């Protein structure tokens, strides 16, 4: 019942305190969920190198930061050490080890896990040695304030005053709670080379004043809000922008922003979040000011990326950005990616652009709207150099075309590290003309893909029916087990089932009583062991999915999502009240398959959706015990829809998830009571909670106790079935508690 503030005006209306981010609404409202898989669906920031992994991993929270990912434990160690040195107490007397006797290199490595604000404002005050080490260039070169919810305006001011001249990279992305005047202190960072202010409200005049002082800036990320006026930028500001080579610009109003001033652009990342209507309800137009269409300079462009939110205005504006590219395609362009939800029709200008790209450039990364690829021979004419990223999400791409046109008939493609085939229902079949979506895949196509792209790190095969045949050794899981470098993987539920199990035992609905005329049969639930050892005794190690999980020991992100799953609150598609039933083969995927995931020791993000055969959820307990690095957990529509059958196992699991930061639950009739929130309180690192439950219930007192015990929580979204009065009272209580 809490809605996430998606638009900028709603975010600005939120209270400046991070703990007051709870938004409550009764039976409906906006949402943060989106349909289908999130792995590689749209890269957040495309990488310019072939070995940089999947585009967007930084935004997804998978790439570690030097500062900003620090732990409270590390800070506590340094504080305790300083206190002992000040008081004169010897560490050898208690533990036999004095932390200050470690080499400077070891101490610098330990300090690198502490947020910069703590280093400069707190830790360096404990002793002389730490005072020197905390100001080491290796620690002050890059400052990450992103997701550092404890930082405020005064801390930023003091930080810039102390080490401003030593900062070369500053990331303040998403610091929505800081007042706009905080940006004024960035002027002290005279040597800044890279600056990220995405999510921070900044006016044209304030931006002009700041950039005028940053003559060494080469990378910039900003938001363009209504009221932005490029004519207010000073000549010194435009001189700085003319030297910027990387620009990330999020648009909340139709505008070119600062793009026309950036004459040396090599990397352009555009995020279109423009609403179709204004606050007053008036329809907006995507037309820009007359004369601006020929201003952007793309002659040095190497990477072009655009991500569109739903809406026709976003499509109109991006076409104006592309119009300049269609006139003259940059010769050095090697990455061209456009992520657009729904239907984005091809126009004459875009067709000319693609034809020019086919003639003049060789690409390393490609992502296009499905309407631009379907039914065209574009892939046959495009030339690729050493590709590292391909995305053909929702395209009608057959396996034959995939082999012949994309991976060159099975030739060596060791450079490819990311491949997104989400929603490509025919990508593993030779032809798509007479094939049904539920037919078996052609294992030879997948085998050619695995052999040619042996260095894949990110693979997305979700939102499609990939049914393996009965041939021994040709199961999808067996073939994917050869990809030893995988870091993220998304699969449909029906693709991981054992074919032999389906042949021996026809799928039945859970707990369905047999239709007989004899003695009534008592209906119950099947008992499952609650620990990993007993499950191993049931010979689940012999399943193909168990083997796959055992071979991908370094996997960090895993998504197992039903082929027909649709979220009740999607991000980019209309909400569907009655989702389609799960695939027949998915009926046999249950607790034992979930338990197999516990082999992934380094797992950080897990998504499970539409697994109908979950009986007790015992596999979740195994994951909680074994996957100690788990940070993000998303569960949706597990087991029977009329009852949350896995609640007991979920509560047992949460007691072991000490590193969990993000939890999202989508399940009808979910009861968020005292026992649930008491178990959730064990997740001491939790920062974001989202519950989507039709006809669900909650206990306000339990929520307040949870918020009081988990001090790191900054977002609590609850879309449930309570009344509007209950929601408002709960929201007000949380806001008052955060202020006090």
C-alpha positions in Angstrom: 0.0 0.0 0.0 2.9 2.3 -0.2 3.7 3.8 -3.6 7.2 4.7 -4.8 7.6 8.3 -5.9 8.5 7.8 -9.6 8.2 11.3 -10.9 10.5 14.1 -9.8 7.8 16.3 -8.3 6.7 13.5 -6.0 10.2 12.9 -4.9 10.7 16.5 -4.1 7.5 16.5 -2.0 8.9 13.7 0.2 10.3 14.6 3.5 14.1 15.3 3.5 14.7 12.6 6.2 15.6 9.2 4.7 13.6 7.3 7.3 10.4 9.1 6.2 10.2 7.5 2.8 7.1 5.4 3.6 4.3 6.2 1.2 0.9 4.6 1.9 -2.1 4.2 -0.3 -5.1 1.9 -0.1 -5.6 -0.9 -2.7 -3.6 0.3 -5.6 -1.4 3.2 -6.6 2.0 3.4 -8.4 4.6 0.7 -8.1 8.2 -0.1 -8.4 7.9 -3.6 -9.8 8.2 -4.5 -13.4 7.3 -7.5 -15.5 9.7 -10.4 -16.0 13.4 -10.5 -15.6 15.7 -7.7 -14.4 19.0 -9.3 -15.4 20.4 -7.4 -18.4 17.0 -6.1 -19.3 18.4 -2.7 -19.9 22.0 -1.7 -19.1 22.2 1.2 -16.8 25.6 2.5 -18.0 27.1 0.8 -21.0 30.7 0.0 -20.7 33.1 1.2 -23.2 35.5 -1.7 -22.9 35.0 -5.3 -24.0 36.2 -6.7 -20.7 34.2 -4.5 -18.4 31.4 -7.0 -18.0 27.7 -6.3 -18.3 26.6 -2.7 -18.8 24.8 -1.5 -15.8 26.3 -3.6 -13.1 27.3 -0.5 -11.1 23.8 0.7 -11.0 22.6 -2.8 -10.0 24.9 -2.7 -7.0 27.1 -5.6 -8.1 30.4 -3.8 -8.6 32.1 -3.0 -5.4 33.0 0.6 -4.5 36.1 1.7 -2.8 34.2 4.0 -0.4 30.5 3.9 0.3 30.4 0.1 0.6 32.0 0.3 4.0 30.7 -1.7 6.9 29.9 -0.6 10.4 32.1 -3.3 11.7 35.2 -1.8 10.0 34.3 1.6 11.5 33.8 0.1 14.9 37.2 -1.6 14.8 39.0 1.6 13.9 37.2 3.5 16.6 38.0 0.9 19.2 41.6 0.9 18.2 41.8 4.7 18.6 40.1 4.6 22.0 42.6 2.0 23.2 45.6 4.0 22.0 44.3 7.2 23.6 43.5 5.5 26.9 46.9 3.7 26.9 45.4 0.2 27.2 47.5 -2.4 25.4 45.8 -4.7 22.9 48.3 -7.4 23.6 46.9 -7.7 27.1 43.5 -8.7 25.8 43.8 -10.3 22.4 47.5 -10.5 21.8 47.2 -8.4 18.5 47.6 -4.7 18.1 45.9 -3.4 15.0 48.3 -0.4 14.8 51.2 -2.8 14.3 49.9 -3.8 10.9 51.7 -2.4 7.9 50.3 0.8 6.3 49.3 -1.3 3.2 47.1 -3.6 5.3 45.5 -0.7 7.3 44.8 1.2 4.0 43.0 -1.9 2.7 40.9 -2.1 5.8 40.1 1.6 5.7 39.0 1.3 2.1 35.8 -0.4 3.3 34.9 2.6 5.5 32.8 5.4 4.0 34.8 8.5 3.3 32.6 10.7 5.5 33.5 8.4 8.5 37.2 8.4 7.6 37.6 12.1 7.3 35.1 13.3 10.0 35.5 10.5 12.6 38.2 7.9 12.3 41.1 10.2 11.6 40.5 11.9 14.9 41.2 8.7 16.9 45.0 8.8 16.7 47.9 10.3 14.8 48.6 7.3 12.6 45.0 7.0 11.5 44.9 10.8 11.0 47.7 10.4 8.4 46.4 7.2 6.8 42.8 8.5 6.4 44.0 11.3 4.2 46.0 9.0 1.9 45.4 9.8 -1.8 44.2 6.2 -2.4 41.2 6.9 0.0 40.4 10.5 -0.9 40.7 10.2 -4.7 37.2 8.8 -5.1 34.3 9.8 -2.7 31.0 7.9 -2.9 28.1 9.6 -1.2 25.5 7.5 -3.1 23.3 5.5 -0.7 25.2 7.0 2.3 21.9 8.0 4.0 23.5 9.3 7.1 25.3 12.1 5.4 23.8 15.6 5.6 24.6 19.1 4.4 26.9 20.0 7.2 28.9 16.8 6.8 29.3 17.4 3.0 30.4 21.0 3.8 33.0 19.8 6.2 34.1 17.0 3.9 34.7 19.4 1.0 36.5 21.8 3.2 38.9 19.2 4.5 39.7 17.1 1.4 38.0 19.0 -1.5 41.3 19.6 -3.4 42.2 15.9 -3.1 38.9 14.6 -4.7 39.0 13.6 -8.3 35.8 11.6 -8.5 32.6 12.5 -6.6 29.4 10.5 -6.7 26.3 12.1 -5.2 23.8 10.2 -7.2 20.4 9.7 -5.6 21.1 12.0 -2.6 17.5 13.3 -2.8 17.5 14.3 0.9 20.2 16.9 0.6 19.1 20.5 -0.1 20.1 21.9 -3.5 22.4 24.4 -1.7 24.6 21.5 -0.9 25.8 21.5 -4.5 27.5 24.9 -3.9 30.2 23.2 -1.8 31.3 21.1 -4.7 33.1 24.2 -6.0 35.9 23.5 -3.5 36.8 20.3 -5.6 38.9 22.2 -8.1 40.5 19.0 -9.5 37.3 17.1 -10.1 37.5 14.9 -13.2 34.3 12.9 -12.7 31.1 14.2 -11.1 27.7 12.4 -10.7 24.8 14.5 -9.5 22.0 12.3 -10.9 18.9 12.5 -8.6 20.0 15.8 -7.1 17.9 18.9 -7.9 20.0 21.6 -9.5 19.0 24.8 -11.3 20.6 26.2 -14.4 22.3 29.1 -12.5 23.7 26.8 -9.8 25.0 24.4 -12.4 26.6 27.3 -14.3 28.3 28.6 -11.1 29.6 25.2 -10.2 30.9 24.1 -13.6 32.7 27.4 -14.1 35.1 26.4 -11.4 35.7 22.8 -12.5 38.0 23.3 -15.4 39.4 19.7 -15.3 36.0 18.0 -15.5 35.7 15.2 -18.1 32.7 13.2 -17.0 29.3 14.6 -15.8 25.9 13.2 -14.8 23.0 15.5 -14.1 19.2 15.8 -14.2 17.3 18.2 -16.5 14.1 19.4 -14.7 11.3 21.7 -15.8 12.5 25.2 -15.9 16.0 24.4 -17.1 17.3 27.2 -19.4 20.6 26.6 -21.2 20.8 30.3 -22.0 21.6 31.0 -18.4 24.9 29.0 -18.6 28.0 31.3 -18.5 30.8 31.2 -21.0 33.1 29.7 -18.4 30.5 26.9 -17.8 30.2 26.2 -21.6 34.0 26.1 -21.8 34.1 23.4 -19.2 31.3 21.5 -20.9 33.2 21.7 -24.2 35.9 19.5 -22.6 33.5 16.9 -21.2 33.8 13.6 -23.0 31.2 11.5 -21.0 27.7 12.8 -20.2 24.8 11.1 -18.5 21.7 13.1 -18.7 18.3 12.3 -17.2 15.4 14.3 -18.8 12.2 15.2 -16.9 11.3 17.8 -19.5 11.6 18.0 -23.3 15.1 19.5 -23.7 18.5 19.0 -25.1 19.9 19.9 -21.7 23.7 20.6 -21.9 24.3 18.3 -24.9 24.7 21.2 -27.4 27.5 22.6 -25.2 29.4 19.3 -25.1 31.4 19.5 -28.4 33.8 16.7 -27.4 31.4 14.0 -26.5 32.6 10.4 -26.8 30.0 8.7 -24.5 26.4 9.9 -24.2 23.9 8.2 -21.9 20.3 9.5 -22.0 17.5 8.6 -19.7 14.0 9.8 -20.7 11.6 10.1 -17.8 9.3 12.7 -19.2 5.6 12.5 -18.2 2.9 12.8 -20.9 1.0 15.3 -18.7 2.1 18.1 -16.4 1.2 18.5 -12.8 -1.9 20.4 -13.7 -3.0 17.7 -16.1 -2.1 19.4 -19.4 -0.8 17.3 -22.3 2.9 17.8 -23.0 4.6 18.1 -26.4 7.8 16.5 -27.3 8.8 19.3 -29.7 12.0 21.2 -28.8 12.9 24.8 -29.4 13.3 25.9 -33.0 16.9 25.8 -34.1 18.1 23.4 -31.5 17.8 20.3 -33.6 21.1 20.8 -35.4 23.1 21.8 -32.3 24.3 18.5 -30.8 27.8 17.5 -31.8 28.3 13.8 -32.3 31.3 13.7 -34.5 33.5 12.1 -31.8 30.8 9.9 -30.4 31.7 6.3 -29.5 28.9 5.2 -27.2 25.2 6.2 -27.6 22.7 4.8 -25.1 19.1 5.8 -24.5 16.6 4.3 -22.0 13.0 5.4 -22.4 10.2 5.3 -19.8 6.7 4.6 -21.1 5.0 7.5 -23.0 4.8 9.0 -26.4 6.6 12.2 -25.4 9.8 10.3 -24.6 9.7 8.7 -28.0 9.2 12.0 -29.8 12.2 13.6 -27.9 14.6 10.7 -28.5 13.8 10.8 -32.3 15.0 14.4 -32.3 18.3 13.3 -30.7 18.6 10.6 -33.3 17.9 13.0 -36.2 21.4 14.4 -36.0 22.9 11.0 -36.0 21.0 10.0 -39.1 22.5 13.0 -41.0 26.1 12.0 -40.3 26.9 8.8 -38.4 30.1 9.1 -36.4 32.9 6.9 -37.8 34.1 5.8 -34.3 30.7 4.7 -33.1 31.1 1.2 -31.6 28.1 0.9 -29.1 24.5 1.8 -30.0 21.9 0.9 -27.5 18.2 1.9 -27.2 16.0 0.4 -24.5 12.3 1.2 -25.1 9.3 -0.5 -23.5 6.3 -1.5 -25.5 6.0 -0.4 -29.1 8.5 2.0 -30.6 7.8 2.2 -34.3 10.6 2.7 -36.8 10.5 5.9 -38.9 12.3 7.0 -42.1 14.9 8.9 -40.1 15.8 5.9 -37.9 15.9 3.6 -41.0 18.3 5.9 -42.6 20.4 5.9 -39.4 20.5 2.1 -39.3 21.4 1.9 -43.0 24.2 4.4 -42.5 25.5 2.4 -39.5 25.5 -0.8 -41.6 27.7 0.9 -44.2 30.0 2.9 -42.1 30.6 1.5 -38.6 31.6 -1.8 -36.9 29.8 -2.2 -33.6 30.9 -3.9 -30.4 27.5 -3.5 -28.5 24.0 -3.4 -29.9 20.5 -3.1 -28.5 17.5 -1.9 -30.5 13.7 -1.8 -30.0 12.0 -5.0 -31.2 10.1 -3.2 -33.9 13.3 -2.2 -35.5 14.6 -5.7 -35.8 11.5 -7.9 -36.4 10.9 -8.6 -40.1 14.0 -6.7 -41.3 17.3 -7.9 -42.6 19.2 -5.4 -40.4 21.3 -8.0 -38.6 22.4 -9.5 -41.9 24.0 -6.2 -42.9 25.4 -4.8 -39.7 29.1 -5.4 -39.1 30.6 -6.2 -35.8 34.2 -5.9 -34.6 34.8 -7.6 -31.2 31.3 -7.5 -29.7 30.9 -7.7 -26.0 27.2 -6.9 -25.5 24.1 -8.0 -27.5 20.5 -7.5 -26.4 17.6 -8.8 -28.6 14.9 -8.7 -25.9 11.3 -9.6 -27.1 12.5 -10.0 -30.7 11.2 -12.7 -33.0 14.7 -14.0 -33.6 14.9 -17.6 -34.6 17.8 -19.8 -33.6 18.9 -20.1 -37.2 19.2 -16.3 -37.6 21.0 -16.2 -34.2 23.6 -18.6 -35.3 24.1 -17.3 -38.9 23.7 -13.5 -38.5 24.8 -12.9 -34.9 27.5 -15.4 -34.1 28.6 -15.9 -37.6 27.7 -19.5 -38.1 29.3 -20.7 -34.9 32.6 -18.9 -35.2 34.7 -17.9 -32.2 33.1 -15.1 -30.2 35.2 -15.1 -27.1 34.8 -11.3 -26.8 31.0 -11.6 -26.1 30.4 -11.3 -22.3 26.7 -10.2 -22.2 23.8 -11.7 -24.1 20.1 -10.8 -23.5 17.6 -13.1 -25.2 14.7 -12.3 -22.8 11.3 -12.9 -24.4 12.9 -14.4 -27.6 10.5 -17.4 -27.7 12.1 -18.9 -30.9 15.8 -18.1 -30.3 16.7 -21.8 -29.6 14.7 -23.2 -32.5 15.8 -23.5 -36.1 12.8 -21.7 -37.6 9.8 -19.9 -36.0 7.3 -20.1 -38.9 5.4 -23.3 -37.8 6.8 -23.7 -34.3 4.7 -23.5 -31.1 6.2 -21.7 -28.2 5.9 -24.8 -26.0 7.8 -27.1 -28.5 11.2 -28.5 -27.5 14.3 -26.5 -28.2 17.0 -27.5 -30.6 19.9 -28.4 -28.3 22.4 -28.1 -31.2 21.7 -24.3 -31.4 22.3 -23.8 -27.7 25.4 -26.0 -27.9 26.8 -23.8 -30.8 26.1 -20.7 -28.7 27.9 -22.1 -25.6 30.9 -23.2 -27.6 31.2 -20.0 -29.6 30.6 -17.7 -26.6 32.5 -19.5 -24.0 33.4 -16.4 -22.0 29.8 -15.2 -21.3 29.4 -13.6 -17.9 25.7 -12.5 -18.2 23.0 -14.5 -19.9 19.3 -13.9 -20.0 16.9 -16.6 -21.4 13.8 -15.6 -19.3 10.2 -14.9 -20.5 10.1 -17.9 -22.9 9.4 -21.6 -22.9 12.7 -23.4 -23.3 11.7 -27.1 -23.0 14.5 -29.6 -23.3 14.0 -32.9 -25.2 14.5 -36.4 -23.7 18.0 -36.8 -25.4 20.6 -37.7 -22.8 23.2 -35.0 -22.2 21.4 -32.3 -24.2 19.4 -30.7 -21.5 19.6 -26.9 -21.3 21.0 -27.0 -17.8 23.7 -29.5 -18.8 24.8 -27.3 -21.7 24.8 -24.1 -19.7 27.0 -25.8 -17.0 29.9 -25.4 -19.5 29.8 -21.6 -19.1 32.2 -21.4 -16.1 32.5 -17.6 -16.2 28.8 -16.8 -15.6 28.1 -14.1 -13.0 24.4 -13.5 -13.7 21.8 -15.9 -15.2 18.1 -15.6 -15.8 16.1 -18.7 -16.7 12.4 -19.6 -17.1 11.1 -22.1 -14.5 10.1 -24.7 -17.1 13.6 -24.9 -18.4 15.2 -26.3 -15.2 12.8 -29.3 -14.8 14.1 -32.8 -15.4 12.5 -34.3 -18.5 12.6 -37.8 -17.1 10.7 -36.8 -14.0 7.9 -35.3 -16.2 7.7 -38.5 -18.2 7.5 -40.8 -15.2 5.0 -38.7 -13.3 2.4 -36.5 -15.1 2.1 -33.1 -13.5 -0.7 -32.7 -11.1 -2.0 -29.8 -9.1 -0.6 -29.7 -5.6 -2.8 -31.2 -2.9 -5.4 -32.3 -5.5 -7.5 -35.2 -4.2 -7.9 -38.2 -6.6 -11.3 -38.6 -8.2 -12.6 -42.0 -6.9 -15.9 -43.4 -5.7 -14.4 -45.4 -2.8 -13.2 -44.4 0.6 -12.5 -40.7 1.0 -8.9 -39.9 0.9 -7.5 -37.4 3.4 -5.8 -34.5 1.7 -2.6 -33.3 3.2 0.7 -31.8 2.2 3.9 -33.7 1.5 6.5 -33.5 4.2 9.9 -32.2 3.2 13.2 -32.2 5.1 14.2 -28.8 6.5 17.9 -29.1 6.2 20.3 -29.6 3.3 21.7 -32.9 4.4 18.3 -34.7 4.4 17.5 -33.2 1.0 20.8 -34.6 -0.3 19.7 -38.0 0.9 16.6 -37.8 -1.3 19.0 -37.9 -4.3 18.2 -34.4 -5.6 21.9 -34.1 -6.5 21.2 -36.2 -9.6 18.9 -33.5 -11.1 20.2 -31.4 -13.9 19.5 -28.2 -12.1 21.4 -29.3 -9.1 24.4 -30.1 -11.4 24.1 -26.7 -13.0 24.2 -24.9 -9.7 27.1 -26.9 -8.6 29.1 -25.9 -11.7 28.4 -22.2 -11.4 30.0 -21.6 -8.0 30.9 -18.0 -8.7 27.4 -16.9 -9.8 26.3 -13.6 -8.2 22.8 -13.0 -9.7 20.2 -15.7 -10.4 16.6 -15.3 -11.6 14.2 -18.2 -12.0 10.9 -16.7 -13.3 7.8 -18.4 -14.7 7.4 -17.9 -18.5 3.9 -16.5 -18.1 4.6 -14.5 -14.9 3.4 -10.9 -14.8 3.8 -8.7 -11.8 0.7 -7.1 -10.3 2.6 -3.8 -10.3 4.8 -3.7 -13.4 7.1 -0.8 -14.3 6.8 -0.7 -18.0 3.7 -2.6 -19.0 0.0 -2.3 -18.0 -1.0 -4.2 -14.9 -2.7 -7.5 -15.6 -5.2 -8.5 -12.9 -5.5 -12.2 -13.9 -2.1 -13.6 -15.0 -1.7 -16.6 -17.1 -1.4 -20.0 -15.5 2.1 -21.4 -15.1 3.7 -23.7 -17.7 2.8 -27.4 -17.4 6.4 -28.4 -17.0 6.9 -25.8 -14.3 4.5 -27.8 -12.1 7.3 -30.1 -11.0 9.7 -27.4 -9.9 9.5 -27.0 -6.1 11.4 -27.1 -2.8 14.2 -29.4 -3.9 15.2 -27.2 -6.9 15.2 -24.1 -4.6 17.5 -26.0 -2.2 19.9 -26.6 -5.1 20.5 -22.8 -5.2 22.2 -23.0 -1.8 25.3 -24.3 -3.5 25.9 -20.7 -4.8 28.2 -19.5 -2.0 28.8 -16.1 -3.6 25.2 -15.4 -4.5 24.3 -11.7 -4.0 20.9 -11.3 -5.8 18.1 -13.9 -6.1 14.7 -13.7 -7.8 12.1 -16.5 -7.7 8.7 -16.0 -9.3 5.8 -18.3 -10.2 7.0 -21.6 -8.8 3.7 -23.4 -8.2 5.0 -26.6 -6.6 6.5 -24.9 -3.5 5.1 -26.9 -0.6 6.9 -25.8 2.5 9.6 -23.5 1.2 12.3 -25.6 3.0 14.8 -24.7 0.3 14.7 -21.1 1.4 16.2 -22.1 4.8 19.1 -23.8 3.0 19.7 -20.6 1.0 19.7 -18.5 4.1 22.2 -20.7 5.8 24.6 -21.2 2.9 24.4 -17.9 0.9 25.8 -15.5 3.4 26.5 -12.8 0.8 22.9 -12.5 -0.3 22.0 -8.8 -0.5 18.9 -8.7 -2.7 15.9 -11.1 -2.4 12.7 -11.0 -4.5 10.0 -13.7 -4.1 6.7 -13.7 -6.1 3.8 -16.1 -6.4 5.4 -19.2 -4.8 3.2 -22.2 -4.2 -0.6 -22.1 -4.0 -2.0 -18.6 -4.6 -4.7 -18.8 -1.9 -2.3 -19.3 1.0 1.3 -18.3 1.8 2.6 -21.9 2.4 6.2 -20.9 2.8 5.8 -18.3 5.6 7.4 -20.4 8.3 10.4 -21.2 6.1 10.8 -17.6 5.0 10.9 -16.5 8.6 13.6 -19.1 9.4 15.5 -17.9 6.4 15.5 -14.2 7.3 17.1 -15.0 10.7 20.3 -15.9 8.8 20.4 -13.1 6.2 22.7 -10.7 8.0 23.8 -9.0 4.7 20.3 -8.6 3.1 19.7 -5.0 2.0 16.7 -5.3 -0.4 13.6 -7.5 0.1 10.6 -7.6 -2.2 7.7 -9.9 -1.6 4.7 -10.3 -4.0 2.1 -12.8 -2.8 -1.6 -12.6 -2.4 -3.0 -12.9 1.1 0.3 -12.2 2.7 0.0 -11.5 6.4 2.7 -9.2 7.7 2.2 -9.8 11.4 4.4 -9.6 14.5 6.2 -12.9 13.8 7.2 -11.9 10.3 8.5 -8.5 11.3 10.3 -10.0 14.3 12.1 -12.4 12.0 12.8 -9.6 9.6 14.4 -7.6 12.4 17.3 -10.1 12.3 18.3 -8.6 8.9 20.3 -5.8 10.5 21.6 -4.5 7.1 18.1 -4.2 5.5 17.6 -0.8 3.8 14.6 -1.3 1.4 11.4 -3.3 1.9 8.6 -3.7 -0.6 5.5 -5.9 -0.1 2.9 -6.3 -2.8 -0.1 -8.4 -1.7 -3.7 -8.4 -2.9 -6.0 -8.9 0.1 -2.9 -8.8 2.4 -2.9 -7.6 6.0 -0.4 -5.9 8.3 -0.1 -5.0 12.0 0.9 -1.4 12.5 2.5 -2.0 15.9 4.7 -4.7 14.4 5.8 -2.4 11.6 6.7 0.3 14.1 8.7 -2.2 16.2 10.5 -3.3 13.1 11.4 0.3 12.0 12.7 1.0 15.5 15.0 -2.0 15.5 16.3 -1.8 11.9 17.8 1.6 11.8 19.2 1.2 8.3 15.8 1.0 6.7 15.2 4.1 4.4 12.4 2.8 2.2 9.2 0.9 3.2 6.7 0.3 0.4 3.6 -1.8 1.3 0.8 -2.3 -1.3 -1.8 -4.3 0.6 -5.5 -4.5 1.4 -5.7 -2.2 4.5 -7.8 0.9 4.6 -6.6 4.3 3.7 -7.0 5.5 7.3 -4.7 2.7 8.6 -2.1 3.6 6.0 -2.1 7.3 6.7 -1.8 6.7 10.4 1.1 4.3 10.0 2.9 6.7 7.6 2.5 9.6 10.1 3.8 7.5 12.9 6.9 6.5 11.0 7.6 10.0 10.0 7.2 11.3 13.6 9.5 8.5 14.9 12.2 9.3 12.3 12.2 13.0 13.1 12.4 12.4 16.8 
